[in-house]
Amino acid sequence: MKFTNKLSSALILFAIFIFCLPGLSAAGNTIYQYSIIDSLLAGNYDGELTIADLKEHGDTGLGTFNRLDGEMVFLDGVVYKVDARGEAIKMDDNERTPFAAAALFKTDKIIKLDSVKSLEELNSKISNALGSENIFYVIRIDGKFRKMRTRSVPAQEKPYPPLKEVVKNQSIFGFKEIEGTMIGIKSPSYVKGIGVPGFHWHFINKERTSGGHVLNCIFKNMAAKVGTYSQFKLQLPETRSFLDSRFEKDRQKELKEVEKDSEKK
């Protein structure tokens, strides 16, 4: 009996020790990001990070792929690419990304959304329901959308043009009465140059066959599941193009041009 008690105590202490290791205890509270948004805006479209590596940092996220080949939707542990035709493709672990963010999704808060008539309205309603503008959030919305407007871009060839030039030739997709999932990351305003300040949304349909970067949406009677994250982990590329780049230029105006919907309201 004494031996059994000692063994049980040892196992409990070992479990506590493992749980308290920094890498494990922080994982559920951390947003991981590879590279910086200003690097992508500048035309650095080749990275070293594999999809397998990205999956070590979470099960949910968004980003793009080498050569800027489509939009990334990382959902339920699976990474999809929405290509320039609007088709979603499950990606192999050996594919690489020049920019991506990931986290272990959790639900700390549920925000009921009775009516949303635009992406701007959605962002405003979620912002008003959150406790702080100074930490990170990962947001998931599942349901049937009355309208969904997305985009993707084609793979680029060297010498790579800056992102503001690429989106001039982006493909736009319009969907009606479509079921699917929006994944969003909301970042604080102080991440300028590093991440995307405010909201960044991607979408994939229920069948996981189409989607893209969200430009606009309309829906009723759904809910947003929100996870809060107070730790941010940034991994910088070691590619020659990144190391040789200069990032003094303020590219916030370019980012707004890239993110906005060109459709006339």
ChimeraX commands (.cxc) that place a marker at each C-alpha (Angstrom):
marker #1 position 0.00,0.00,0.00 radius 0.5
marker #1 position 2.82,2.43,0.88 radius 0.5
marker #1 position 4.53,1.66,-2.43 radius 0.5
marker #1 position 1.26,2.31,-4.31 radius 0.5
marker #1 position 0.76,5.64,-2.52 radius 0.5
marker #1 position 4.33,6.71,-3.28 radius 0.5
marker #1 position 3.90,5.74,-6.92 radius 0.5
marker #1 position 0.63,7.69,-7.18 radius 0.5
marker #1 position 2.23,10.76,-5.59 radius 0.5
marker #1 position 5.18,10.54,-7.97 radius 0.5
marker #1 position 2.87,10.32,-10.98 radius 0.5
marker #1 position 0.87,13.34,-9.79 radius 0.5
marker #1 position 4.04,15.41,-9.29 radius 0.5
marker #1 position 5.31,14.37,-12.73 radius 0.5
marker #1 position 2.00,15.38,-14.33 radius 0.5
marker #1 position 2.13,18.78,-12.60 radius 0.5
marker #1 position 5.71,19.27,-13.75 radius 0.5
marker #1 position 4.83,18.47,-17.38 radius 0.5
marker #1 position 1.79,20.75,-17.33 radius 0.5
marker #1 position 3.84,23.62,-15.94 radius 0.5
marker #1 position 6.53,23.50,-18.60 radius 0.5
marker #1 position 6.56,26.94,-20.27 radius 0.5
marker #1 position 6.06,25.68,-23.81 radius 0.5
marker #1 position 3.02,23.62,-22.89 radius 0.5
marker #1 position 1.29,25.89,-20.39 radius 0.5
marker #1 position 1.57,28.90,-22.73 radius 0.5
marker #1 position 0.51,27.10,-25.90 radius 0.5
marker #1 position -3.21,27.64,-25.35 radius 0.5
marker #1 position -2.71,31.35,-24.77 radius 0.5
marker #1 position -0.39,32.15,-27.68 radius 0.5
marker #1 position -0.81,33.48,-31.19 radius 0.5
marker #1 position 2.06,32.28,-33.37 radius 0.5
marker #1 position 3.07,34.16,-36.50 radius 0.5
marker #1 position 5.67,33.44,-39.17 radius 0.5
marker #1 position 7.20,36.55,-40.81 radius 0.5
marker #1 position 5.75,40.07,-40.80 radius 0.5
marker #1 position 3.04,41.64,-42.95 radius 0.5
marker #1 position 5.40,44.35,-44.27 radius 0.5
marker #1 position 7.59,41.63,-45.73 radius 0.5
marker #1 position 4.63,40.20,-47.63 radius 0.5
marker #1 position 3.58,43.69,-48.78 radius 0.5
marker #1 position 7.12,44.22,-50.08 radius 0.5
marker #1 position 6.94,41.11,-52.27 radius 0.5
marker #1 position 8.77,38.48,-50.21 radius 0.5
marker #1 position 6.65,35.51,-51.23 radius 0.5
marker #1 position 8.95,32.59,-50.41 radius 0.5
marker #1 position 9.32,31.22,-46.89 radius 0.5
marker #1 position 10.96,28.24,-45.20 radius 0.5
marker #1 position 8.13,27.29,-42.83 radius 0.5
marker #1 position 6.37,24.05,-43.78 radius 0.5
marker #1 position 2.72,23.33,-43.12 radius 0.5
marker #1 position 3.87,20.54,-40.78 radius 0.5
marker #1 position 5.83,23.15,-38.79 radius 0.5
marker #1 position 2.83,25.48,-38.71 radius 0.5
marker #1 position 0.62,22.73,-37.29 radius 0.5
marker #1 position 2.94,22.45,-34.30 radius 0.5
marker #1 position 1.70,25.89,-33.22 radius 0.5
marker #1 position -2.06,25.38,-33.40 radius 0.5
marker #1 position -5.10,24.00,-35.20 radius 0.5
marker #1 position -6.62,27.23,-36.53 radius 0.5
marker #1 position -5.31,30.18,-38.51 radius 0.5
marker #1 position -4.76,31.88,-41.84 radius 0.5
marker #1 position -2.05,33.02,-44.22 radius 0.5
marker #1 position -0.84,32.28,-47.74 radius 0.5
marker #1 position 1.59,29.99,-49.57 radius 0.5
marker #1 position 4.91,30.34,-51.35 radius 0.5
marker #1 position 4.74,32.39,-54.55 radius 0.5
marker #1 position 1.61,33.97,-52.98 radius 0.5
marker #1 position -0.28,30.99,-54.36 radius 0.5
marker #1 position -3.77,31.43,-52.91 radius 0.5
marker #1 position -5.35,32.08,-49.51 radius 0.5
marker #1 position -4.78,29.81,-46.51 radius 0.5
marker #1 position -7.62,28.60,-44.29 radius 0.5
marker #1 position -6.38,26.59,-41.30 radius 0.5
marker #1 position -9.38,24.95,-39.65 radius 0.5
marker #1 position -9.77,21.98,-37.26 radius 0.5
marker #1 position -6.14,21.01,-37.78 radius 0.5
marker #1 position -6.38,20.90,-41.59 radius 0.5
marker #1 position -4.77,23.46,-43.92 radius 0.5
marker #1 position -6.56,24.37,-47.13 radius 0.5
marker #1 position -5.54,26.57,-50.05 radius 0.5
marker #1 position -8.20,28.60,-51.86 radius 0.5
marker #1 position -6.69,29.13,-55.29 radius 0.5
marker #1 position -7.29,31.81,-57.92 radius 0.5
marker #1 position -10.31,29.85,-59.19 radius 0.5
marker #1 position -11.90,29.94,-55.74 radius 0.5
marker #1 position -11.43,26.21,-55.22 radius 0.5
marker #1 position -10.28,24.91,-51.82 radius 0.5
marker #1 position -7.57,22.24,-51.82 radius 0.5
marker #1 position -6.25,20.30,-48.82 radius 0.5
marker #1 position -2.52,20.99,-48.59 radius 0.5
marker #1 position 0.33,18.55,-47.94 radius 0.5
marker #1 position 2.53,19.00,-44.89 radius 0.5
marker #1 position 5.62,19.68,-47.03 radius 0.5
marker #1 position 4.13,22.81,-48.64 radius 0.5
marker #1 position 5.65,26.09,-47.45 radius 0.5
marker #1 position 4.40,29.52,-46.45 radius 0.5
marker #1 position 5.91,33.05,-46.47 radius 0.5
marker #1 position 3.36,34.39,-43.96 radius 0.5
marker #1 position 0.92,32.64,-41.62 radius 0.5
marker #1 position -0.61,32.81,-38.16 radius 0.5
marker #1 position -1.92,30.00,-35.98 radius 0.5
marker #1 position -3.28,29.23,-32.53 radius 0.5
marker #1 position -4.97,26.46,-30.59 radius 0.5
marker #1 position -8.57,27.55,-30.87 radius 0.5
marker #1 position -10.57,27.92,-27.68 radius 0.5
marker #1 position -13.90,29.47,-26.82 radius 0.5
marker #1 position -13.65,32.04,-24.03 radius 0.5
marker #1 position -16.70,34.01,-25.11 radius 0.5
marker #1 position -19.72,33.65,-27.40 radius 0.5
marker #1 position -21.11,36.77,-29.08 radius 0.5
marker #1 position -24.64,36.54,-30.48 radius 0.5
marker #1 position -25.08,38.30,-33.81 radius 0.5
marker #1 position -28.73,38.87,-34.72 radius 0.5
marker #1 position -28.16,40.75,-37.98 radius 0.5
marker #1 position -25.01,41.63,-39.92 radius 0.5
marker #1 position -25.29,43.62,-43.15 radius 0.5
marker #1 position -21.59,44.18,-43.90 radius 0.5
marker #1 position -18.12,43.16,-42.83 radius 0.5
marker #1 position -17.67,46.58,-41.25 radius 0.5
marker #1 position -20.78,46.05,-39.14 radius 0.5
marker #1 position -19.57,42.61,-38.09 radius 0.5
marker #1 position -16.21,44.02,-37.01 radius 0.5
marker #1 position -17.90,46.81,-35.08 radius 0.5
marker #1 position -20.28,44.50,-33.22 radius 0.5
marker #1 position -17.51,42.13,-32.23 radius 0.5
marker #1 position -15.22,44.98,-31.13 radius 0.5
marker #1 position -17.99,46.42,-28.95 radius 0.5
marker #1 position -18.46,43.05,-27.24 radius 0.5
marker #1 position -14.79,42.46,-26.46 radius 0.5
marker #1 position -13.11,43.43,-23.23 radius 0.5
marker #1 position -9.94,45.01,-24.58 radius 0.5
marker #1 position -8.40,46.28,-27.81 radius 0.5
marker #1 position -4.90,45.47,-26.57 radius 0.5
marker #1 position -4.76,41.67,-26.78 radius 0.5
marker #1 position -5.26,39.16,-29.59 radius 0.5
marker #1 position -8.41,37.26,-30.50 radius 0.5
marker #1 position -9.18,34.31,-32.74 radius 0.5
marker #1 position -12.81,34.23,-33.89 radius 0.5
marker #1 position -14.87,31.50,-35.51 radius 0.5
marker #1 position -18.35,31.90,-37.04 radius 0.5
marker #1 position -20.18,28.83,-38.36 radius 0.5
marker #1 position -23.50,28.91,-40.19 radius 0.5
marker #1 position -25.40,29.90,-43.30 radius 0.5
marker #1 position -24.43,33.20,-44.86 radius 0.5
marker #1 position -26.93,35.09,-46.98 radius 0.5
marker #1 position -24.07,36.59,-48.99 radius 0.5
marker #1 position -20.31,36.06,-48.93 radius 0.5
marker #1 position -17.76,37.92,-51.06 radius 0.5
marker #1 position -14.19,36.64,-51.13 radius 0.5
marker #1 position -11.01,36.92,-53.14 radius 0.5
marker #1 position -7.85,35.03,-53.94 radius 0.5
marker #1 position -4.76,35.71,-56.04 radius 0.5
marker #1 position -2.77,33.66,-58.56 radius 0.5
marker #1 position 0.74,32.34,-57.94 radius 0.5
marker #1 position 3.41,34.91,-58.84 radius 0.5
marker #1 position 6.57,34.66,-60.91 radius 0.5
marker #1 position 9.91,36.32,-60.11 radius 0.5
marker #1 position 10.75,39.14,-59.94 radius 0.5
marker #1 position 7.81,39.37,-57.55 radius 0.5
marker #1 position 5.70,42.54,-57.67 radius 0.5
marker #1 position 4.56,44.17,-54.40 radius 0.5
marker #1 position 1.25,42.95,-53.01 radius 0.5
marker #1 position -0.62,46.14,-53.92 radius 0.5
marker #1 position 0.10,45.38,-57.58 radius 0.5
marker #1 position -0.87,41.71,-57.30 radius 0.5
marker #1 position -4.37,42.44,-55.95 radius 0.5
marker #1 position -5.15,44.51,-59.03 radius 0.5
marker #1 position -5.49,41.14,-60.77 radius 0.5
marker #1 position -7.21,39.30,-57.93 radius 0.5
marker #1 position -10.13,36.94,-58.51 radius 0.5
marker #1 position -13.41,37.89,-56.80 radius 0.5
marker #1 position -16.02,35.29,-55.80 radius 0.5
marker #1 position -19.62,35.93,-54.81 radius 0.5
marker #1 position -21.70,33.36,-52.94 radius 0.5
marker #1 position -25.36,33.33,-51.87 radius 0.5
marker #1 position -27.02,31.23,-49.20 radius 0.5
marker #1 position -23.78,29.39,-48.47 radius 0.5
marker #1 position -22.95,27.37,-45.36 radius 0.5
marker #1 position -19.44,27.53,-44.03 radius 0.5
marker #1 position -16.98,28.96,-41.54 radius 0.5
marker #1 position -15.34,32.34,-41.12 radius 0.5
marker #1 position -12.01,32.35,-39.29 radius 0.5
marker #1 position -10.73,35.71,-38.11 radius 0.5
marker #1 position -7.82,37.10,-36.17 radius 0.5
marker #1 position -8.17,40.46,-34.44 radius 0.5
marker #1 position -4.86,42.09,-33.57 radius 0.5
marker #1 position -4.09,45.25,-31.57 radius 0.5
marker #1 position -3.32,48.52,-33.37 radius 0.5
marker #1 position 0.29,48.48,-32.13 radius 0.5
marker #1 position 1.24,45.54,-34.39 radius 0.5
marker #1 position 1.58,47.88,-37.40 radius 0.5
marker #1 position 4.24,46.58,-39.75 radius 0.5
marker #1 position 4.30,43.19,-38.00 radius 0.5
marker #1 position 0.74,41.92,-38.27 radius 0.5
marker #1 position -2.60,43.12,-39.60 radius 0.5
marker #1 position -4.06,45.65,-37.13 radius 0.5
marker #1 position -7.74,45.00,-36.54 radius 0.5
marker #1 position -9.60,42.16,-38.22 radius 0.5
marker #1 position -8.36,39.70,-40.85 radius 0.5
marker #1 position -10.93,37.14,-42.08 radius 0.5
marker #1 position -10.85,34.06,-44.31 radius 0.5
marker #1 position -13.77,31.79,-45.26 radius 0.5
marker #1 position -14.30,28.20,-46.36 radius 0.5
marker #1 position -17.60,26.52,-47.20 radius 0.5
marker #1 position -19.07,23.57,-45.34 radius 0.5
marker #1 position -17.94,21.12,-48.02 radius 0.5
marker #1 position -14.38,22.54,-47.85 radius 0.5
marker #1 position -14.39,23.14,-51.61 radius 0.5
marker #1 position -14.39,26.95,-51.93 radius 0.5
marker #1 position -13.72,30.14,-50.00 radius 0.5
marker #1 position -11.09,32.88,-49.82 radius 0.5
marker #1 position -10.10,36.12,-48.11 radius 0.5
marker #1 position -13.31,37.77,-46.90 radius 0.5
marker #1 position -14.22,41.13,-48.46 radius 0.5
marker #1 position -17.83,41.31,-47.32 radius 0.5
marker #1 position -20.60,39.22,-45.77 radius 0.5
marker #1 position -24.28,39.35,-44.81 radius 0.5
marker #1 position -26.04,37.00,-42.38 radius 0.5
marker #1 position -28.58,36.72,-39.57 radius 0.5
marker #1 position -28.88,34.91,-36.26 radius 0.5
marker #1 position -25.45,33.42,-35.78 radius 0.5
marker #1 position -22.82,33.50,-33.07 radius 0.5
marker #1 position -19.12,34.23,-32.94 radius 0.5
marker #1 position -16.93,31.99,-30.79 radius 0.5
marker #1 position -14.02,34.02,-29.47 radius 0.5
marker #1 position -10.72,32.93,-27.97 radius 0.5
marker #1 position -8.51,35.44,-26.16 radius 0.5
marker #1 position -4.70,35.34,-26.41 radius 0.5
marker #1 position -2.34,37.48,-24.37 radius 0.5
marker #1 position 0.92,36.03,-25.72 radius 0.5
marker #1 position 2.37,36.58,-29.19 radius 0.5
marker #1 position 5.19,34.52,-30.70 radius 0.5
marker #1 position 6.91,35.83,-33.82 radius 0.5
marker #1 position 9.26,33.71,-35.92 radius 0.5
marker #1 position 11.28,35.64,-38.49 radius 0.5
marker #1 position 12.36,34.10,-41.82 radius 0.5
marker #1 position 16.02,33.51,-42.56 radius 0.5
marker #1 position 15.63,33.73,-46.33 radius 0.5
marker #1 position 18.05,35.99,-48.18 radius 0.5
marker #1 position 15.19,38.11,-49.52 radius 0.5
marker #1 position 13.93,38.83,-46.00 radius 0.5
marker #1 position 17.37,39.48,-44.53 radius 0.5
marker #1 position 18.24,41.90,-47.34 radius 0.5
marker #1 position 14.93,43.82,-47.21 radius 0.5
marker #1 position 14.54,47.28,-45.70 radius 0.5
marker #1 position 11.44,47.93,-43.63 radius 0.5
marker #1 position 11.69,51.64,-42.82 radius 0.5
marker #1 position 8.77,52.47,-45.12 radius 0.5
marker #1 position 5.32,52.82,-43.56 radius 0.5
marker #1 position 3.11,50.46,-45.57 radius 0.5
marker #1 position -0.17,50.96,-43.69 radius 0.5
marker #1 position -1.75,52.74,-46.64 radius 0.5
marker #1 position -0.77,49.85,-48.90 radius 0.5
marker #1 position -2.25,47.37,-46.42 radius 0.5
marker #1 position -5.58,49.22,-46.37 radius 0.5
marker #1 position -5.66,49.19,-50.17 radius 0.5
marker #1 position -4.94,45.45,-50.21 radius 0.5
marker #1 position -7.58,44.64,-47.59 radius 0.5
marker #1 position -10.47,46.77,-48.84 radius 0.5
marker #1 position -13.36,45.62,-51.04 radius 0.5
marker #1 position -13.34,47.34,-54.43 radius 0.5
marker #1 position -17.07,46.74,-54.95 radius 0.5
marker #1 position -19.08,49.93,-55.08 radius 0.5
marker #1 position -21.65,50.02,-52.31 radius 0.5
marker link #1:1,2 radius 0.2
marker link #1:2,3 radius 0.2
marker link #1:3,4 radius 0.2
marker link #1:4,5 radius 0.2
marker link #1:5,6 radius 0.2
marker link #1:6,7 radius 0.2
marker link #1:7,8 radius 0.2
marker link #1:8,9 radius 0.2
marker link #1:9,10 radius 0.2
marker link #1:10,11 radius 0.2
marker link #1:11,12 radius 0.2
marker link #1:12,13 radius 0.2
marker link #1:13,14 radius 0.2
marker link #1:14,15 radius 0.2
marker link #1:15,16 radius 0.2
marker link #1:16,17 radius 0.2
marker link #1:17,18 radius 0.2
marker link #1:18,19 radius 0.2
marker link #1:19,20 radius 0.2
marker link #1:20,21 radius 0.2
marker link #1:21,22 radius 0.2
marker link #1:22,23 radius 0.2
marker link #1:23,24 radius 0.2
marker link #1:24,25 radius 0.2
marker link #1:25,26 radius 0.2
marker link #1:26,27 radius 0.2
marker link #1:27,28 radius 0.2
marker link #1:28,29 radius 0.2
marker link #1:29,30 radius 0.2
marker link #1:30,31 radius 0.2
marker link #1:31,32 radius 0.2
marker link #1:32,33 radius 0.2
marker link #1:33,34 radius 0.2
marker link #1:34,35 radius 0.2
marker link #1:35,36 radius 0.2
marker link #1:36,37 radius 0.2
marker link #1:37,38 radius 0.2
marker link #1:38,39 radius 0.2
marker link #1:39,40 radius 0.2
marker link #1:40,41 radius 0.2
marker link #1:41,42 radius 0.2
marker link #1:42,43 radius 0.2
marker link #1:43,44 radius 0.2
marker link #1:44,45 radius 0.2
marker link #1:45,46 radius 0.2
marker link #1:46,47 radius 0.2
marker link #1:47,48 radius 0.2
marker link #1:48,49 radius 0.2
marker link #1:49,50 radius 0.2
marker link #1:50,51 radius 0.2
marker link #1:51,52 radius 0.2
marker link #1:52,53 radius 0.2
marker link #1:53,54 radius 0.2
marker link #1:54,55 radius 0.2
marker link #1:55,56 radius 0.2
marker link #1:56,57 radius 0.2
marker link #1:57,58 radius 0.2
marker link #1:58,59 radius 0.2
marker link #1:59,60 radius 0.2
marker link #1:60,61 radius 0.2
marker link #1:61,62 radius 0.2
marker link #1:62,63 radius 0.2
marker link #1:63,64 radius 0.2
marker link #1:64,65 radius 0.2
marker link #1:65,66 radius 0.2
marker link #1:66,67 radius 0.2
marker link #1:67,68 radius 0.2
marker link #1:68,69 radius 0.2
marker link #1:69,70 radius 0.2
marker link #1:70,71 radius 0.2
marker link #1:71,72 radius 0.2
marker link #1:72,73 radius 0.2
marker link #1:73,74 radius 0.2
marker link #1:74,75 radius 0.2
marker link #1:75,76 radius 0.2
marker link #1:76,77 radius 0.2
marker link #1:77,78 radius 0.2
marker link #1:78,79 radius 0.2
marker link #1:79,80 radius 0.2
marker link #1:80,81 radius 0.2
marker link #1:81,82 radius 0.2
marker link #1:82,83 radius 0.2
marker link #1:83,84 radius 0.2
marker link #1:84,85 radius 0.2
marker link #1:85,86 radius 0.2
marker link #1:86,87 radius 0.2
marker link #1:87,88 radius 0.2
marker link #1:88,89 radius 0.2
marker link #1:89,90 radius 0.2
marker link #1:90,91 radius 0.2
marker link #1:91,92 radius 0.2
marker link #1:92,93 radius 0.2
marker link #1:93,94 radius 0.2
marker link #1:94,95 radius 0.2
marker link #1:95,96 radius 0.2
marker link #1:96,97 radius 0.2
marker link #1:97,98 radius 0.2
marker link #1:98,99 radius 0.2
marker link #1:99,100 radius 0.2
marker link #1:100,101 radius 0.2
marker link #1:101,102 radius 0.2
marker link #1:102,103 radius 0.2
marker link #1:103,104 radius 0.2
marker link #1:104,105 radius 0.2
marker link #1:105,106 radius 0.2
marker link #1:106,107 radius 0.2
marker link #1:107,108 radius 0.2
marker link #1:108,109 radius 0.2
marker link #1:109,110 radius 0.2
marker link #1:110,111 radius 0.2
marker link #1:111,112 radius 0.2
marker link #1:112,113 radius 0.2
marker link #1:113,114 radius 0.2
marker link #1:114,115 radius 0.2
marker link #1:115,116 radius 0.2
marker link #1:116,117 radius 0.2
marker link #1:117,118 radius 0.2
marker link #1:118,119 radius 0.2
marker link #1:119,120 radius 0.2
marker link #1:120,121 radius 0.2
marker link #1:121,122 radius 0.2
marker link #1:122,123 radius 0.2
marker link #1:123,124 radius 0.2
marker link #1:124,125 radius 0.2
marker link #1:125,126 radius 0.2
marker link #1:126,127 radius 0.2
marker link #1:127,128 radius 0.2
marker link #1:128,129 radius 0.2
marker link #1:129,130 radius 0.2
marker link #1:130,131 radius 0.2
marker link #1:131,132 radius 0.2
marker link #1:132,133 radius 0.2
marker link #1:133,134 radius 0.2
marker link #1:134,135 radius 0.2
marker link #1:135,136 radius 0.2
marker link #1:136,137 radius 0.2
marker link #1:137,138 radius 0.2
marker link #1:138,139 radius 0.2
marker link #1:139,140 radius 0.2
marker link #1:140,141 radius 0.2
marker link #1:141,142 radius 0.2
marker link #1:142,143 radius 0.2
marker link #1:143,144 radius 0.2
marker link #1:144,145 radius 0.2
marker link #1:145,146 radius 0.2
marker link #1:146,147 radius 0.2
marker link #1:147,148 radius 0.2
marker link #1:148,149 radius 0.2
marker link #1:149,150 radius 0.2
marker link #1:150,151 radius 0.2
marker link #1:151,152 radius 0.2
marker link #1:152,153 radius 0.2
marker link #1:153,154 radius 0.2
marker link #1:154,155 radius 0.2
marker link #1:155,156 radius 0.2
marker link #1:156,157 radius 0.2
marker link #1:157,158 radius 0.2
marker link #1:158,159 radius 0.2
marker link #1:159,160 radius 0.2
marker link #1:160,161 radius 0.2
marker link #1:161,162 radius 0.2
marker link #1:162,163 radius 0.2
marker link #1:163,164 radius 0.2
marker link #1:164,165 radius 0.2
marker link #1:165,166 radius 0.2
marker link #1:166,167 radius 0.2
marker link #1:167,168 radius 0.2
marker link #1:168,169 radius 0.2
marker link #1:169,170 radius 0.2
marker link #1:170,171 radius 0.2
marker link #1:171,172 radius 0.2
marker link #1:172,173 radius 0.2
marker link #1:173,174 radius 0.2
marker link #1:174,175 radius 0.2
marker link #1:175,176 radius 0.2
marker link #1:176,177 radius 0.2
marker link #1:177,178 radius 0.2
marker link #1:178,179 radius 0.2
marker link #1:179,180 radius 0.2
marker link #1:180,181 radius 0.2
marker link #1:181,182 radius 0.2
marker link #1:182,183 radius 0.2
marker link #1:183,184 radius 0.2
marker link #1:184,185 radius 0.2
marker link #1:185,186 radius 0.2
marker link #1:186,187 radius 0.2
marker link #1:187,188 radius 0.2
marker link #1:188,189 radius 0.2
marker link #1:189,190 radius 0.2
marker link #1:190,191 radius 0.2
marker link #1:191,192 radius 0.2
marker link #1:192,193 radius 0.2
marker link #1:193,194 radius 0.2
marker link #1:194,195 radius 0.2
marker link #1:195,196 radius 0.2
marker link #1:196,197 radius 0.2
marker link #1:197,198 radius 0.2
marker link #1:198,199 radius 0.2
marker link #1:199,200 radius 0.2
marker link #1:200,201 radius 0.2
marker link #1:201,202 radius 0.2
marker link #1:202,203 radius 0.2
marker link #1:203,204 radius 0.2
marker link #1:204,205 radius 0.2
marker link #1:205,206 radius 0.2
marker link #1:206,207 radius 0.2
marker link #1:207,208 radius 0.2
marker link #1:208,209 radius 0.2
marker link #1:209,210 radius 0.2
marker link #1:210,211 radius 0.2
marker link #1:211,212 radius 0.2
marker link #1:212,213 radius 0.2
marker link #1:213,214 radius 0.2
marker link #1:214,215 radius 0.2
marker link #1:215,216 radius 0.2
marker link #1:216,217 radius 0.2
marker link #1:217,218 radius 0.2
marker link #1:218,219 radius 0.2
marker link #1:219,220 radius 0.2
marker link #1:220,221 radius 0.2
marker link #1:221,222 radius 0.2
marker link #1:222,223 radius 0.2
marker link #1:223,224 radius 0.2
marker link #1:224,225 radius 0.2
marker link #1:225,226 radius 0.2
marker link #1:226,227 radius 0.2
marker link #1:227,228 radius 0.2
marker link #1:228,229 radius 0.2
marker link #1:229,230 radius 0.2
marker link #1:230,231 radius 0.2
marker link #1:231,232 radius 0.2
marker link #1:232,233 radius 0.2
marker link #1:233,234 radius 0.2
marker link #1:234,235 radius 0.2
marker link #1:235,236 radius 0.2
marker link #1:236,237 radius 0.2
marker link #1:237,238 radius 0.2
marker link #1:238,239 radius 0.2
marker link #1:239,240 radius 0.2
marker link #1:240,241 radius 0.2
marker link #1:241,242 radius 0.2
marker link #1:242,243 radius 0.2
marker link #1:243,244 radius 0.2
marker link #1:244,245 radius 0.2
marker link #1:245,246 radius 0.2
marker link #1:246,247 radius 0.2
marker link #1:247,248 radius 0.2
marker link #1:248,249 radius 0.2
marker link #1:249,250 radius 0.2
marker link #1:250,251 radius 0.2
marker link #1:251,252 radius 0.2
marker link #1:252,253 radius 0.2
marker link #1:253,254 radius 0.2
marker link #1:254,255 radius 0.2
marker link #1:255,256 radius 0.2
marker link #1:256,257 radius 0.2
marker link #1:257,258 radius 0.2
marker link #1:258,259 radius 0.2
marker link #1:259,260 radius 0.2
marker link #1:260,261 radius 0.2
marker link #1:261,262 radius 0.2
marker link #1:262,263 radius 0.2
marker link #1:263,264 radius 0.2
marker link #1:264,265 radius 0.2
view
